[in-house]
């Protein structure tokens, strides 16, 4: 018998609708920018701004809707995979990307659907790995900043290594040029 503490929350409430809304907004913004530029380019010289606005009015909602549908399918498949496998990992993203790509191109035929499923499965893994790398990089920077903040609060003459019970490396000295070490640097051991 499972207790409420041991169960994981598979798909947070309203996650799918939140992703759909966010993707619709991103699609509207990107579609507006792209279609405005396209409308300015394709309009005659006297009506460039109105032509850009007309392109945005006609095409930006289509782009936003397409992004929302794609995001809704992907989020639904991710939640379904998390429910079926009872774990949250990169494979859920791969299977959801493959299912979304395959389902979105089903009208072009079986072969096109399979090709697009493989493509979107691989793309979703690449995106997942890139997001993971960015999070690791951000966390490393935050940990370094916290470490440097701790070091800055130490009194003068006390090294962070002394606080953490680690040996403190020697310091550089350039007092004797050409003393046998490269670049005229030599190590001075602390305490000499």
C-alpha positions as YAML, in Angstrom:
chain: A
units: angstrom
residues:
- id: 1
  name: UNK
  ca: [0.00, 0.00, 0.00]
- id: 2
  name: UNK
  ca: [1.40, 3.37, -1.00]
- id: 3
  name: UNK
  ca: [1.28, 6.33, 1.30]
- id: 4
  name: UNK
  ca: [0.64, 9.83, -0.04]
- id: 5
  name: UNK
  ca: [4.24, 10.79, 0.80]
- id: 6
  name: UNK
  ca: [5.75, 8.05, -1.39]
- id: 7
  name: UNK
  ca: [3.78, 8.80, -4.54]
- id: 8
  name: UNK
  ca: [5.17, 11.27, -7.05]
- id: 9
  name: UNK
  ca: [3.08, 13.92, -8.71]
- id: 10
  name: UNK
  ca: [2.98, 12.76, -12.31]
- id: 11
  name: UNK
  ca: [1.59, 15.78, -14.08]
- id: 12
  name: UNK
  ca: [1.06, 18.95, -12.04]
- id: 13
  name: UNK
  ca: [-2.41, 20.34, -12.32]
- id: 14
  name: UNK
  ca: [-2.93, 22.69, -15.28]
- id: 15
  name: UNK
  ca: [0.61, 22.00, -16.62]
- id: 16
  name: UNK
  ca: [-0.68, 21.16, -20.09]
- id: 17
  name: UNK
  ca: [-2.87, 24.28, -20.28]
- id: 18
  name: UNK
  ca: [0.00, 26.41, -18.97]
- id: 19
  name: UNK
  ca: [2.32, 25.07, -21.69]
- id: 20
  name: UNK
  ca: [-0.33, 25.61, -24.36]
- id: 21
  name: UNK
  ca: [-0.85, 29.22, -23.29]
- id: 22
  name: UNK
  ca: [2.85, 29.95, -23.12]
- id: 23
  name: UNK
  ca: [3.49, 28.43, -26.52]
- id: 24
  name: UNK
  ca: [0.59, 30.36, -28.03]
- id: 25
  name: UNK
  ca: [2.10, 33.59, -26.70]
- id: 26
  name: UNK
  ca: [5.57, 32.74, -28.00]
- id: 27
  name: UNK
  ca: [4.09, 31.76, -31.37]
- id: 28
  name: UNK
  ca: [2.12, 35.00, -31.58]
- id: 29
  name: UNK
  ca: [5.21, 37.08, -30.73]
- id: 30
  name: UNK
  ca: [7.52, 35.24, -33.13]
- id: 31
  name: UNK
  ca: [4.88, 35.04, -35.84]
- id: 32
  name: UNK
  ca: [4.17, 38.76, -35.50]
- id: 33
  name: UNK
  ca: [7.80, 39.72, -35.88]
- id: 34
  name: UNK
  ca: [8.42, 37.37, -38.81]
- id: 35
  name: UNK
  ca: [5.20, 38.23, -40.65]
- id: 36
  name: UNK
  ca: [5.62, 41.98, -40.10]
- id: 37
  name: UNK
  ca: [9.05, 41.85, -41.73]
- id: 38
  name: UNK
  ca: [7.69, 39.65, -44.50]
- id: 39
  name: UNK
  ca: [4.76, 42.02, -45.04]
- id: 40
  name: UNK
  ca: [7.04, 45.05, -45.23]
- id: 41
  name: UNK
  ca: [9.25, 43.26, -47.76]
- id: 42
  name: UNK
  ca: [6.38, 42.07, -49.98]
- id: 43
  name: UNK
  ca: [4.31, 45.31, -49.93]
- id: 44
  name: UNK
  ca: [4.57, 48.13, -52.45]
- id: 45
  name: UNK
  ca: [6.58, 51.24, -51.56]
- id: 46
  name: UNK
  ca: [3.65, 53.40, -50.42]
- id: 47
  name: UNK
  ca: [1.97, 50.85, -48.17]
- id: 48
  name: UNK
  ca: [4.78, 49.02, -46.38]
- id: 49
  name: UNK
  ca: [3.61, 49.56, -42.79]
- id: 50
  name: UNK
  ca: [-0.01, 48.74, -43.55]
- id: 51
  name: UNK
  ca: [1.11, 45.68, -45.53]
- id: 52
  name: UNK
  ca: [3.22, 44.50, -42.57]
- id: 53
  name: UNK
  ca: [0.29, 45.00, -40.20]
- id: 54
  name: UNK
  ca: [-2.02, 43.11, -42.57]
- id: 55
  name: UNK
  ca: [0.40, 40.16, -42.75]
- id: 56
  name: UNK
  ca: [0.55, 40.08, -38.95]
- id: 57
  name: UNK
  ca: [-3.25, 40.20, -38.66]
- id: 58
  name: UNK
  ca: [-3.66, 37.34, -41.13]
- id: 59
  name: UNK
  ca: [-0.78, 35.01, -40.22]
- id: 60
  name: UNK
  ca: [0.36, 35.51, -36.62]
- id: 61
  name: UNK
  ca: [-2.69, 33.75, -35.08]
- id: 62
  name: UNK
  ca: [-2.03, 30.75, -37.34]
- id: 63
  name: UNK
  ca: [1.57, 30.50, -36.11]
- id: 64
  name: UNK
  ca: [0.46, 30.90, -32.49]
- id: 65
  name: UNK
  ca: [-2.21, 28.24, -32.91]
- id: 66
  name: UNK
  ca: [0.24, 25.82, -34.52]
- id: 67
  name: UNK
  ca: [2.70, 26.31, -31.67]
- id: 68
  name: UNK
  ca: [-0.07, 25.81, -29.12]
- id: 69
  name: UNK
  ca: [-1.26, 22.57, -30.74]
- id: 70
  name: UNK
  ca: [2.27, 21.20, -30.97]
- id: 71
  name: UNK
  ca: [2.98, 22.12, -27.34]
- id: 72
  name: UNK
  ca: [-0.31, 20.62, -26.20]
- id: 73
  name: UNK
  ca: [0.45, 17.34, -27.93]
- id: 74
  name: UNK
  ca: [3.98, 17.24, -26.55]
- id: 75
  name: UNK
  ca: [2.88, 18.04, -22.98]
- id: 76
  name: UNK
  ca: [0.10, 15.46, -23.16]
- id: 77
  name: UNK
  ca: [2.51, 12.79, -24.35]
- id: 78
  name: UNK
  ca: [5.05, 13.70, -21.66]
- id: 79
  name: UNK
  ca: [2.37, 13.33, -18.98]
- id: 80
  name: UNK
  ca: [1.19, 10.06, -20.50]
- id: 81
  name: UNK
  ca: [4.74, 8.67, -20.56]
- id: 82
  name: UNK
  ca: [5.37, 9.76, -16.96]
- id: 83
  name: UNK
  ca: [2.14, 8.05, -15.93]
- id: 84
  name: UNK
  ca: [2.90, 4.86, -17.87]
- id: 85
  name: UNK
  ca: [6.55, 4.56, -16.75]
- id: 86
  name: UNK
  ca: [6.12, 6.03, -13.25]
- id: 87
  name: UNK
  ca: [9.38, 7.95, -13.55]
- id: 88
  name: UNK
  ca: [10.51, 11.31, -14.78]
- id: 89
  name: UNK
  ca: [13.57, 11.21, -17.07]
- id: 90
  name: UNK
  ca: [14.85, 12.06, -20.56]
- id: 91
  name: UNK
  ca: [13.22, 9.04, -22.17]
- id: 92
  name: UNK
  ca: [9.79, 10.55, -21.58]
- id: 93
  name: UNK
  ca: [10.84, 13.60, -23.57]
- id: 94
  name: UNK
  ca: [12.22, 11.41, -26.37]
- id: 95
  name: UNK
  ca: [9.07, 9.31, -26.64]
- id: 96
  name: UNK
  ca: [6.84, 12.39, -26.41]
- id: 97
  name: UNK
  ca: [8.80, 14.16, -29.15]
- id: 98
  name: UNK
  ca: [8.64, 11.11, -31.38]
- id: 99
  name: UNK
  ca: [4.90, 10.67, -30.81]
- id: 100
  name: UNK
  ca: [4.22, 14.36, -31.38]
- id: 101
  name: UNK
  ca: [6.26, 14.48, -34.58]
- id: 102
  name: UNK
  ca: [4.69, 11.29, -35.89]
- id: 103
  name: UNK
  ca: [1.14, 12.32, -35.05]
- id: 104
  name: UNK
  ca: [1.51, 15.83, -36.45]
- id: 105
  name: UNK
  ca: [2.61, 14.51, -39.85]
- id: 106
  name: UNK
  ca: [0.29, 11.51, -40.09]
- id: 107
  name: UNK
  ca: [-1.63, 13.00, -43.02]
- id: 108
  name: UNK
  ca: [1.51, 12.95, -45.22]
- id: 109
  name: UNK
  ca: [1.71, 9.16, -45.01]
- id: 110
  name: UNK
  ca: [3.33, 6.46, -42.93]
- id: 111
  name: UNK
  ca: [6.87, 6.94, -44.19]
- id: 112
  name: UNK
  ca: [6.84, 10.72, -43.63]
- id: 113
  name: UNK
  ca: [5.31, 10.17, -40.23]
- id: 114
  name: UNK
  ca: [8.08, 7.74, -39.23]
- id: 115
  name: UNK
  ca: [10.80, 10.07, -40.51]
- id: 116
  name: UNK
  ca: [9.37, 13.02, -38.62]
- id: 117
  name: UNK
  ca: [8.95, 10.91, -35.47]
- id: 118
  name: UNK
  ca: [12.65, 10.01, -35.51]
- id: 119
  name: UNK
  ca: [13.60, 13.62, -36.23]
- id: 120
  name: UNK
  ca: [11.49, 15.10, -33.43]
- id: 121
  name: UNK
  ca: [12.55, 12.38, -30.99]
- id: 122
  name: UNK
  ca: [16.20, 13.25, -31.62]
- id: 123
  name: UNK
  ca: [15.44, 16.97, -31.49]
- id: 124
  name: UNK
  ca: [13.68, 16.64, -28.15]
- id: 125
  name: UNK
  ca: [16.69, 14.79, -26.70]
- id: 126
  name: UNK
  ca: [19.01, 17.56, -27.95]
- id: 127
  name: UNK
  ca: [16.80, 20.23, -26.41]
- id: 128
  name: UNK
  ca: [16.59, 18.28, -23.14]
- id: 129
  name: UNK
  ca: [20.39, 17.96, -22.99]
- id: 130
  name: UNK
  ca: [20.87, 21.65, -23.78]
- id: 131
  name: UNK
  ca: [18.47, 22.67, -21.01]
- id: 132
  name: UNK
  ca: [20.24, 20.34, -18.58]
- id: 133
  name: UNK
  ca: [23.62, 21.82, -19.52]
- id: 134
  name: UNK
  ca: [22.34, 25.37, -19.01]
- id: 135
  name: UNK
  ca: [20.95, 24.46, -15.57]
- id: 136
  name: UNK
  ca: [24.24, 22.85, -14.55]
- id: 137
  name: UNK
  ca: [26.18, 25.88, -15.75]
- id: 138
  name: UNK
  ca: [23.87, 28.27, -13.86]
- id: 139
  name: UNK
  ca: [24.10, 26.20, -10.68]
- id: 140
  name: UNK
  ca: [27.91, 26.07, -10.93]
- id: 141
  name: UNK
  ca: [28.01, 29.88, -11.24]
- id: 142
  name: UNK
  ca: [25.67, 30.30, -8.27]
- id: 143
  name: UNK
  ca: [27.75, 27.92, -6.15]
- id: 144
  name: UNK
  ca: [30.92, 29.78, -7.14]
- id: 145
  name: UNK
  ca: [29.36, 33.13, -6.27]
- id: 146
  name: UNK
  ca: [28.23, 31.78, -2.90]
- id: 147
  name: UNK
  ca: [31.72, 30.42, -2.29]
- id: 148
  name: UNK
  ca: [33.31, 33.75, -3.25]
- id: 149
  name: UNK
  ca: [30.82, 35.59, -1.03]
- id: 150
  name: UNK
  ca: [31.87, 33.40, 1.89]
- id: 151
  name: UNK
  ca: [35.52, 34.06, 1.11]
- id: 152
  name: UNK
  ca: [34.95, 37.83, 0.94]
- id: 153
  name: UNK
  ca: [33.49, 37.86, 4.45]
- id: 154
  name: UNK
  ca: [36.64, 36.36, 6.00]
- id: 155
  name: UNK
  ca: [38.99, 38.57, 8.00]
- id: 156
  name: UNK
  ca: [42.24, 39.67, 6.32]
- id: 157
  name: UNK
  ca: [45.02, 37.07, 6.32]
- id: 158
  name: UNK
  ca: [42.65, 34.09, 6.63]
- id: 159
  name: UNK
  ca: [42.25, 31.90, 3.55]
- id: 160
  name: UNK
  ca: [39.11, 29.95, 2.66]
- id: 161
  name: UNK
  ca: [41.16, 26.76, 2.65]
- id: 162
  name: UNK
  ca: [42.07, 27.31, 6.30]
- id: 163
  name: UNK
  ca: [38.40, 27.62, 7.17]
- id: 164
  name: UNK
  ca: [37.54, 24.44, 5.27]
- id: 165
  name: UNK
  ca: [40.51, 22.54, 6.82]
- id: 166
  name: UNK
  ca: [42.32, 22.21, 3.51]
- id: 167
  name: UNK
  ca: [45.93, 22.94, 2.74]
- id: 168
  name: UNK
  ca: [46.53, 26.38, 1.28]
- id: 169
  name: UNK
  ca: [48.71, 26.46, -1.85]
- id: 170
  name: UNK
  ca: [51.80, 28.65, -1.93]
- id: 171
  name: UNK
  ca: [51.85, 32.11, -3.44]
- id: 172
  name: UNK
  ca: [53.75, 33.35, -6.47]
- id: 173
  name: UNK
  ca: [56.80, 35.51, -6.16]
- id: 174
  name: UNK
  ca: [58.73, 37.19, -8.94]
- id: 175
  name: UNK
  ca: [61.47, 38.53, -6.71]
- id: 176
  name: UNK
  ca: [64.32, 36.63, -8.30]
- id: 177
  name: UNK
  ca: [64.17, 36.75, -12.09]
- id: 178
  name: UNK
  ca: [65.89, 33.86, -13.83]
- id: 179
  name: UNK
  ca: [66.18, 31.70, -10.74]
- id: 180
  name: UNK
  ca: [65.71, 28.51, -12.70]
- id: 181
  name: UNK
  ca: [61.91, 28.41, -12.97]
- id: 182
  name: UNK
  ca: [60.02, 29.25, -16.13]
- id: 183
  name: UNK
  ca: [58.74, 32.82, -16.56]
- id: 184
  name: UNK
  ca: [60.80, 33.87, -13.51]
- id: 185
  name: UNK
  ca: [58.08, 32.67, -11.12]
- id: 186
  name: UNK
  ca: [58.82, 30.48, -8.15]
- id: 187
  name: UNK
  ca: [56.69, 29.07, -5.41]
- id: 188
  name: UNK
  ca: [57.03, 30.45, -1.92]
- id: 189
  name: UNK
  ca: [55.72, 28.07, 0.66]
- id: 190
  name: UNK
  ca: [53.61, 29.71, 3.30]
- id: 191
  name: UNK
  ca: [55.34, 30.16, 6.63]
- id: 192
  name: UNK
  ca: [58.84, 30.94, 5.18]
...
